[in-house]
């Protein structure tokens, strides 16, 4: 599952895969030339493909600085793909000789982002090569001269580990997100800190490896505002969680380029326009579901998990609604029911996936959902945790929205928009007037595969499950 970074070796001779131990253990995407030897020791580090849809990546931060000694297996750089940040480790010992794409820079997949030298003596040569290469491109380094043959080997991304809790302010003299005197923060966090006049030296990061992310800056700004009435010597620790984040300052009239994630969302939304879709709405009474939620909420159950579970159970009886069409000539009855749920995060949108939601009990499903949301907001999701969905939920009901139509994600058959549950005056079966809680759901579906009768039957089943939710806790 780990994606690979490529290195190109600047040499007139190439090692065979049988003679080089790293090439034996980590097969290259392109075969090396047979039976040759190494005569040069400078390698180009390339932008990796972290997902099948990634065409370019952004350098979030360099974990190492120019001149630093690298040991095999160490993290070198953090790369932002279209959905997540990934730490990257090296398969070679050496020195980070020259950084060719700085933090915040964007480079196409496969283009050079840095040079790795095997010895300190080769660092000046590598810097000279980087300077000549960078003159032809402002963002990504140019390919090396055609006269320099190349072999490829790999760097592998590390699965990011969950961030450890850190205090509101650093108590030691060494900042938790610093590396060799440099504070490590995402480009967006740095911009936000500048706008909000927050000193990053006093902010503890909650991102991967202690990196400062936007929410850390917002929390620090909120804490600073809340602490103004207090005595300077007393820190208001509890005010961080109790105070709403300070709104982002926006300079009107400016043109802001898309982030990598926004670019991916834009591409997917445009792609979805090629799919013929239609929409069906349905009103569901939620009194019984609301009562169940109140009873089991204290056990960690979330409403999102309940809706995902109910949807998955309905899909088991209507597999065509869980199907997908990718080539316009055939469709697939997906073997698993994986519910994607849209989550808004800093700078974009992502859809963590609750896999096999029909088979997992509601308590485990709720725990998994909390874990996915935490990883999504820290940009730590692995590709299989956001790109394997077969049906999507988008819930704006928590914001008071009563109904909306969602855009169908490419490669899936249907997406359901969930509105708020609201008290509604209704006529009962015996002709009397009563008050019930009801919510509106609207499903957008691919009409090449799913028809109106299919959605109508699915929504009737979903309504029965929600209106009598006893099976959700089995």
C-alpha positions as CSV (number, residue, x, y, z in Angstrom):
1,X,0.0,0.0,0.0
2,X,3.0,2.3,0.5
3,X,3.7,4.6,-2.5
4,X,7.2,4.9,-3.8
5,X,9.5,7.8,-4.4
6,X,12.1,7.3,-7.2
7,X,15.8,8.1,-7.1
8,X,17.8,8.5,-10.3
9,X,21.5,7.7,-10.1
10,X,23.7,10.1,-12.1
11,X,26.2,7.7,-13.5
12,X,27.6,6.5,-16.8
13,X,27.2,2.9,-15.5
14,X,24.2,1.3,-13.9
15,X,23.9,-1.5,-11.3
16,X,22.1,-4.7,-12.2
17,X,19.1,-5.7,-10.0
18,X,20.9,-8.9,-9.1
19,X,24.1,-7.2,-7.9
20,X,22.6,-4.4,-5.8
21,X,20.9,-5.4,-2.6
22,X,18.4,-2.5,-2.4
23,X,17.2,-3.2,-5.9
24,X,16.7,-6.8,-5.0
25,X,14.5,-6.0,-2.0
26,X,12.7,-3.0,-3.5
27,X,11.9,-3.7,-7.2
28,X,12.0,-0.6,-9.4
29,X,9.2,0.5,-11.7
30,X,11.7,0.6,-14.6
31,X,14.3,-2.2,-15.0
32,X,17.9,-1.3,-14.6
33,X,20.4,-1.9,-17.3
34,X,22.0,-5.4,-17.1
35,X,25.5,-6.2,-15.7
36,X,27.0,-2.8,-15.1
37,X,28.7,-1.0,-12.2
38,X,28.4,2.3,-10.4
39,X,30.9,5.1,-11.1
40,X,29.0,8.2,-9.6
41,X,27.2,8.7,-6.3
42,X,24.7,11.5,-6.8
43,X,21.0,10.6,-6.9
44,X,18.0,12.7,-7.8
45,X,15.0,12.3,-5.5
46,X,11.7,12.3,-7.4
47,X,8.2,13.4,-6.5
48,X,6.4,10.1,-5.7
49,X,2.9,9.0,-6.8
50,X,1.0,8.6,-3.6
51,X,-2.3,7.6,-5.2
52,X,-3.5,6.4,-8.6
53,X,-5.1,9.8,-9.3
54,X,-2.1,12.0,-8.2
55,X,-0.4,14.0,-10.9
56,X,1.5,16.4,-8.8
57,X,2.4,16.9,-5.2
58,X,3.2,19.7,-2.8
59,X,6.2,19.7,-0.4
60,X,4.6,20.2,3.0
61,X,7.9,20.2,4.9
62,X,11.5,18.9,4.7
63,X,12.2,16.8,7.7
64,X,15.9,17.1,7.0
65,X,17.9,20.1,6.0
66,X,20.6,20.5,3.3
67,X,23.8,18.9,4.4
68,X,22.1,16.6,6.9
69,X,23.4,13.0,7.1
70,X,20.7,10.5,6.2
71,X,20.5,6.9,7.4
72,X,18.5,4.3,5.5
73,X,14.9,4.3,6.7
74,X,14.9,7.9,8.0
75,X,12.1,10.3,7.1
76,X,13.3,12.9,4.6
77,X,10.3,14.9,3.4
78,X,6.5,15.2,4.0
79,X,4.5,15.3,0.7
80,X,0.9,16.4,0.3
81,X,-1.1,14.4,-2.2
82,X,-4.6,15.2,-3.3
83,X,-6.0,13.8,-0.1
84,X,-3.3,13.3,2.6
85,X,0.2,14.1,3.9
86,X,2.7,11.3,3.7
87,X,6.1,10.9,5.3
88,X,8.8,9.6,3.0
89,X,11.8,7.6,4.0
90,X,15.1,6.9,2.2
91,X,16.5,3.5,1.2
92,X,20.0,4.9,1.0
93,X,22.6,6.3,3.4
94,X,24.0,9.6,2.3
95,X,23.7,13.4,2.6
96,X,20.8,15.6,1.6
97,X,22.9,17.7,-0.8
98,X,20.5,20.1,-2.4
99,X,16.8,20.8,-2.0
100,X,15.3,21.7,-5.5
101,X,11.7,22.3,-4.5
102,X,11.2,24.3,-1.3
103,X,8.4,23.9,1.3
104,X,5.1,24.9,-0.3
105,X,6.4,24.2,-3.8
106,X,4.5,21.9,-6.2
107,X,6.1,19.4,-8.6
108,X,4.7,16.9,-11.1
109,X,5.0,13.2,-10.2
110,X,8.3,11.9,-11.4
111,X,10.1,15.3,-11.4
112,X,13.2,15.9,-9.3
113,X,12.8,17.5,-5.9
114,X,16.2,17.1,-4.3
115,X,19.7,15.6,-4.7
116,X,21.2,12.9,-2.5
117,X,25.0,12.6,-2.3
118,X,26.8,9.6,-0.9
119,X,29.6,11.6,0.7
120,X,30.3,15.1,1.9
121,X,32.8,15.7,-0.9
122,X,30.1,15.3,-3.5
123,X,27.8,18.0,-1.9
124,X,29.3,21.0,-3.8
125,X,29.0,19.1,-7.1
126,X,25.3,18.3,-6.3
127,X,24.6,21.9,-5.4
128,X,26.1,23.0,-8.7
129,X,23.9,20.5,-10.6
130,X,20.8,21.7,-8.7
131,X,21.5,25.3,-9.6
132,X,21.9,24.6,-13.3
133,X,18.7,22.4,-13.3
134,X,16.5,24.9,-11.3
135,X,17.2,27.7,-13.8
136,X,14.8,26.0,-16.3
137,X,11.9,25.6,-13.9
138,X,10.6,27.7,-11.0
139,X,8.6,25.0,-9.4
140,X,10.0,21.6,-10.3
141,X,13.6,20.7,-11.3
142,X,14.3,19.9,-14.9
143,X,15.3,16.4,-16.0
144,X,19.1,15.9,-16.1
145,X,21.0,16.1,-19.4
146,X,20.3,13.4,-21.9
147,X,24.0,12.4,-21.8
148,X,23.7,11.2,-18.2
149,X,22.1,7.7,-18.2
150,X,20.1,6.8,-15.2
151,X,19.0,3.9,-13.1
152,X,16.1,4.0,-10.7
153,X,15.7,2.8,-7.1
154,X,13.1,3.7,-4.5
155,X,12.2,5.6,-1.4
156,X,9.1,4.4,0.4
157,X,6.5,6.4,2.2
158,X,6.0,5.7,5.9
159,X,2.5,5.1,7.2
160,X,2.0,8.1,9.4
161,X,1.5,7.4,13.0
162,X,-1.3,9.1,15.0
163,X,-0.2,12.4,16.6
164,X,0.6,12.3,20.3
165,X,-1.1,14.7,22.6
166,X,0.9,17.8,23.2
167,X,0.5,20.8,25.6
168,X,-0.9,24.1,24.5
169,X,2.5,25.8,24.9
170,X,5.9,24.3,24.8
171,X,7.5,24.2,28.2
172,X,11.1,23.3,27.2
173,X,13.6,25.4,25.3
174,X,13.3,23.2,22.2
175,X,10.1,23.6,20.2
176,X,8.3,20.2,19.7
177,X,7.9,21.0,16.0
178,X,11.4,22.2,15.4
179,X,14.1,20.4,13.4
180,X,17.6,21.8,13.7
181,X,16.4,25.2,14.8
182,X,13.7,25.3,12.1
183,X,10.0,25.2,13.1
184,X,8.1,22.6,11.0
185,X,4.6,23.8,9.9
186,X,2.4,23.4,6.9
187,X,2.4,26.3,4.4
188,X,-1.2,27.0,5.2
189,X,-0.4,27.1,8.9
190,X,2.4,29.6,8.2
191,X,0.2,31.8,6.2
192,X,-2.5,31.7,8.8
193,X,0.0,32.5,11.6
194,X,1.1,35.5,9.6
195,X,-2.5,36.7,9.1
196,X,-3.5,36.1,12.7
197,X,-0.1,37.5,14.1
198,X,0.6,34.2,15.9
199,X,4.2,33.4,16.8
200,X,4.8,29.8,15.8
201,X,7.6,29.5,18.3
202,X,4.9,29.3,21.0
203,X,2.6,26.8,19.2
204,X,2.7,23.1,19.8
205,X,1.9,21.0,16.7
206,X,-0.6,18.2,16.6
207,X,0.2,17.0,13.1
208,X,2.5,14.2,12.0
209,X,5.8,14.3,13.9
210,X,4.6,17.3,15.8
211,X,4.2,19.4,12.7
212,X,2.0,22.6,13.2
213,X,-1.2,22.5,11.3
214,X,-3.9,25.2,10.8
215,X,-6.1,24.2,13.7
216,X,-3.1,24.6,16.1
217,X,-2.6,28.2,14.9
218,X,-6.4,28.9,15.3
219,X,-6.3,27.4,18.8
220,X,-3.3,29.5,19.7
221,X,-5.0,32.7,18.4
222,X,-8.2,31.9,20.3
223,X,-6.2,31.3,23.5
224,X,-4.4,34.6,23.0
225,X,-7.7,36.5,22.7
226,X,-9.2,34.7,25.7
227,X,-6.2,35.4,27.9
228,X,-6.3,39.2,27.3
229,X,-8.5,40.0,30.4
230,X,-6.4,37.7,32.6
231,X,-3.2,38.5,34.4
232,X,-0.1,38.1,32.2
233,X,1.4,35.5,34.5
234,X,-1.7,33.1,34.4
235,X,-2.4,31.0,31.3
236,X,-6.0,30.1,30.6
237,X,-5.6,26.4,29.5
238,X,-9.2,25.5,29.4
239,X,-10.1,28.5,27.1
240,X,-8.6,26.8,24.0
241,X,-11.4,24.2,23.7
242,X,-14.1,26.5,25.0
243,X,-13.5,29.4,22.6
244,X,-14.5,29.3,19.0
245,X,-11.7,29.4,16.5
246,X,-10.8,32.9,15.2
247,X,-12.2,33.4,11.7
248,X,-9.6,33.4,9.0
249,X,-8.7,36.9,7.8
250,X,-9.3,37.2,4.1
251,X,-7.8,39.9,1.9
252,X,-10.6,40.9,-0.5
253,X,-9.7,41.1,-4.2
254,X,-6.9,38.6,-4.0
255,X,-6.6,35.6,-6.3
256,X,-5.8,32.4,-4.4
257,X,-4.6,29.3,-6.2
258,X,-6.1,25.9,-5.4
259,X,-4.5,23.8,-2.8
260,X,-3.6,20.2,-4.0
261,X,-6.8,18.9,-2.4
262,X,-9.0,21.7,-3.9
263,X,-7.5,20.9,-7.3
264,X,-8.4,17.2,-6.8
265,X,-12.0,18.1,-5.8
266,X,-12.3,20.4,-8.8
267,X,-11.2,17.7,-11.1
268,X,-13.6,15.1,-9.7
269,X,-16.5,17.5,-9.8
270,X,-15.9,18.4,-13.4
271,X,-15.6,14.7,-14.2
272,X,-18.9,14.0,-12.6
273,X,-20.6,16.2,-15.1
274,X,-20.1,13.5,-17.8
275,X,-22.4,11.1,-15.8
276,X,-26.2,11.3,-16.4
277,X,-27.7,11.6,-13.0
278,X,-31.2,12.0,-11.5
279,X,-32.4,12.8,-8.0
280,X,-35.1,11.3,-5.7
281,X,-36.2,12.7,-2.3
282,X,-37.9,11.0,0.6
283,X,-39.1,12.1,4.0
284,X,-38.3,9.8,7.0
285,X,-39.7,10.0,10.5
286,X,-36.8,9.9,13.0
287,X,-38.5,9.8,16.5
288,X,-37.4,6.2,17.1
289,X,-33.9,6.8,15.8
290,X,-33.6,9.9,18.0
291,X,-34.7,7.9,21.1
292,X,-32.2,5.1,20.3
293,X,-29.4,7.6,19.9
294,X,-30.1,9.2,23.3
295,X,-29.9,5.7,24.9
296,X,-26.6,4.7,23.4
297,X,-24.9,8.0,22.9
298,X,-23.1,7.6,26.2
299,X,-21.5,4.4,24.9
300,X,-19.7,6.4,22.2
301,X,-22.2,5.9,19.4
302,X,-22.5,8.7,16.9
303,X,-25.4,9.7,14.7
304,X,-23.2,9.4,11.6
305,X,-22.5,5.8,12.5
306,X,-26.2,5.1,13.0
307,X,-27.0,6.6,9.6
308,X,-24.2,4.7,7.9
309,X,-25.3,1.4,9.5
310,X,-28.9,1.9,8.5
311,X,-27.8,2.8,4.9
312,X,-25.6,-0.3,4.7
313,X,-28.4,-2.6,5.9
314,X,-30.7,-1.2,3.3
315,X,-28.1,-1.6,0.5
316,X,-27.8,-5.3,1.3
317,X,-31.4,-5.7,0.0
318,X,-30.8,-3.4,-3.0
319,X,-27.3,-4.3,-4.4
320,X,-27.9,-2.3,-7.6
321,X,-27.8,0.9,-5.6
322,X,-24.4,-0.1,-4.3
323,X,-23.1,-0.8,-7.9
324,X,-20.9,1.3,-10.0
325,X,-20.2,2.0,-13.7
326,X,-16.7,3.2,-14.7
327,X,-16.4,2.5,-18.4
328,X,-19.9,3.3,-19.7
329,X,-20.2,-0.2,-21.1
330,X,-20.7,-2.3,-18.0
331,X,-21.3,-2.0,-14.3
332,X,-20.1,-3.9,-11.2
333,X,-22.1,-5.3,-8.3
334,X,-19.7,-4.4,-5.6
335,X,-18.9,-7.3,-3.3
336,X,-18.5,-5.0,-0.2
337,X,-20.7,-2.2,1.2
338,X,-18.3,0.6,2.0
339,X,-19.9,3.8,3.1
340,X,-18.0,7.0,2.4
341,X,-19.0,10.0,4.5
342,X,-18.1,13.5,3.5
343,X,-16.0,15.4,6.1
344,X,-15.0,19.1,5.8
345,X,-11.4,19.7,6.7
346,X,-8.9,22.6,6.5
347,X,-8.8,23.6,2.8
348,X,-11.1,21.0,1.3
349,X,-13.2,17.9,1.6
350,X,-12.5,14.3,2.1
351,X,-14.6,11.1,2.3
352,X,-13.3,8.6,4.9
353,X,-14.7,5.1,4.3
354,X,-16.5,2.8,6.8
355,X,-15.6,-0.5,5.2
356,X,-18.1,-3.4,5.4
357,X,-20.5,-1.2,7.3
358,X,-23.2,-3.8,7.1
359,X,-21.2,-6.4,8.9
360,X,-19.6,-4.3,11.7
361,X,-21.6,-3.7,15.0
362,X,-22.6,-0.1,15.7
363,X,-20.2,0.3,18.6
364,X,-17.1,-0.7,16.6
365,X,-18.4,1.3,13.7
366,X,-18.6,4.4,15.9
367,X,-15.1,3.9,17.2
368,X,-13.8,3.4,13.7
369,X,-15.6,6.6,12.5
370,X,-14.0,8.7,15.3
371,X,-10.6,7.3,14.4
372,X,-11.1,8.1,10.7
373,X,-12.2,11.7,11.4
374,X,-9.2,12.3,13.6
375,X,-6.9,11.0,10.9
376,X,-8.7,13.0,8.2
377,X,-8.3,16.2,10.1
378,X,-4.6,15.5,10.7
379,X,-4.3,14.5,7.0
380,X,-3.1,11.1,7.9
381,X,-5.6,8.9,6.0
382,X,-4.1,6.1,3.9
383,X,-5.5,5.8,0.3
384,X,-7.6,2.7,1.1
385,X,-9.3,4.7,3.9
386,X,-10.7,7.3,1.5
387,X,-10.9,5.9,-2.1
388,X,-12.7,2.5,-1.6
389,X,-16.2,3.8,-1.0
390,X,-19.2,2.2,-2.9
391,X,-21.9,4.6,-1.6
392,X,-21.6,8.1,-0.2
393,X,-23.3,10.0,2.6
394,X,-23.2,13.8,2.9
395,X,-24.8,15.1,6.1
396,X,-25.5,18.8,6.3
397,X,-28.3,18.3,8.8
398,X,-25.9,19.1,11.7
399,X,-25.8,22.7,10.3
400,X,-29.5,23.1,10.2
401,X,-29.8,22.5,6.4
402,X,-33.2,20.9,5.7
403,X,-32.5,19.5,2.2
404,X,-29.9,19.6,-0.5
405,X,-28.7,17.8,-3.6
406,X,-25.2,16.2,-3.6
407,X,-22.9,15.8,-6.6
408,X,-22.2,12.2,-7.5
409,X,-18.5,11.2,-6.9
410,X,-16.9,9.6,-10.0
411,X,-16.8,5.8,-9.9
412,X,-19.8,5.4,-7.6
413,X,-23.4,4.7,-8.2
414,X,-25.2,7.0,-5.7
415,X,-24.7,9.6,-3.0
416,X,-27.3,10.6,-0.4
417,X,-27.7,14.0,1.1
418,X,-29.1,14.0,4.6
419,X,-31.0,17.0,6.0
420,X,-31.8,18.1,9.5
421,X,-34.4,16.2,11.6
422,X,-37.0,18.8,12.5
423,X,-40.3,18.8,14.4
424,X,-43.1,18.7,11.8
425,X,-46.9,18.9,12.1
426,X,-48.3,15.8,10.4
427,X,-51.6,14.1,9.9
428,X,-51.8,10.7,11.7
429,X,-53.4,7.6,10.1
430,X,-56.6,8.1,12.2
431,X,-57.0,11.6,10.8
432,X,-55.7,13.5,13.7
433,X,-52.9,16.2,13.9
434,X,-49.7,15.2,15.5
435,X,-46.1,16.4,15.9
436,X,-43.2,14.2,14.6
437,X,-39.5,14.6,13.9
438,X,-38.8,14.2,10.2
439,X,-35.8,14.5,8.0
440,X,-35.4,14.8,4.3
441,X,-33.0,12.7,2.3
442,X,-32.1,13.2,-1.4
443,X,-30.3,10.6,-3.4
444,X,-28.3,11.5,-6.6
445,X,-27.7,8.4,-8.7
446,X,-26.1,7.3,-12.0
447,X,-29.0,6.7,-14.4
448,X,-27.0,4.4,-16.6
449,X,-27.2,1.8,-13.8
450,X,-29.8,2.8,-11.3
451,X,-33.4,3.7,-12.2
452,X,-36.2,5.5,-10.4
453,X,-37.9,2.4,-9.2
454,X,-34.6,1.1,-7.7
455,X,-34.1,4.3,-5.6
456,X,-37.7,4.3,-4.5
457,X,-37.5,0.8,-3.2
458,X,-34.2,1.5,-1.5
459,X,-35.6,4.6,0.2
460,X,-38.6,2.7,1.4
461,X,-36.4,0.0,3.0
462,X,-34.1,2.7,4.5
463,X,-37.2,4.5,6.0
464,X,-38.4,1.2,7.6
465,X,-35.0,0.6,9.2
466,X,-34.8,4.1,10.6
467,X,-38.4,4.2,11.8
468,X,-37.9,0.9,13.6
469,X,-34.2,0.9,14.4
470,X,-34.0,-2.1,16.8
471,X,-31.8,-4.1,14.3
472,X,-29.2,-1.4,14.3
473,X,-27.8,-2.5,17.7
474,X,-27.7,-6.2,16.9
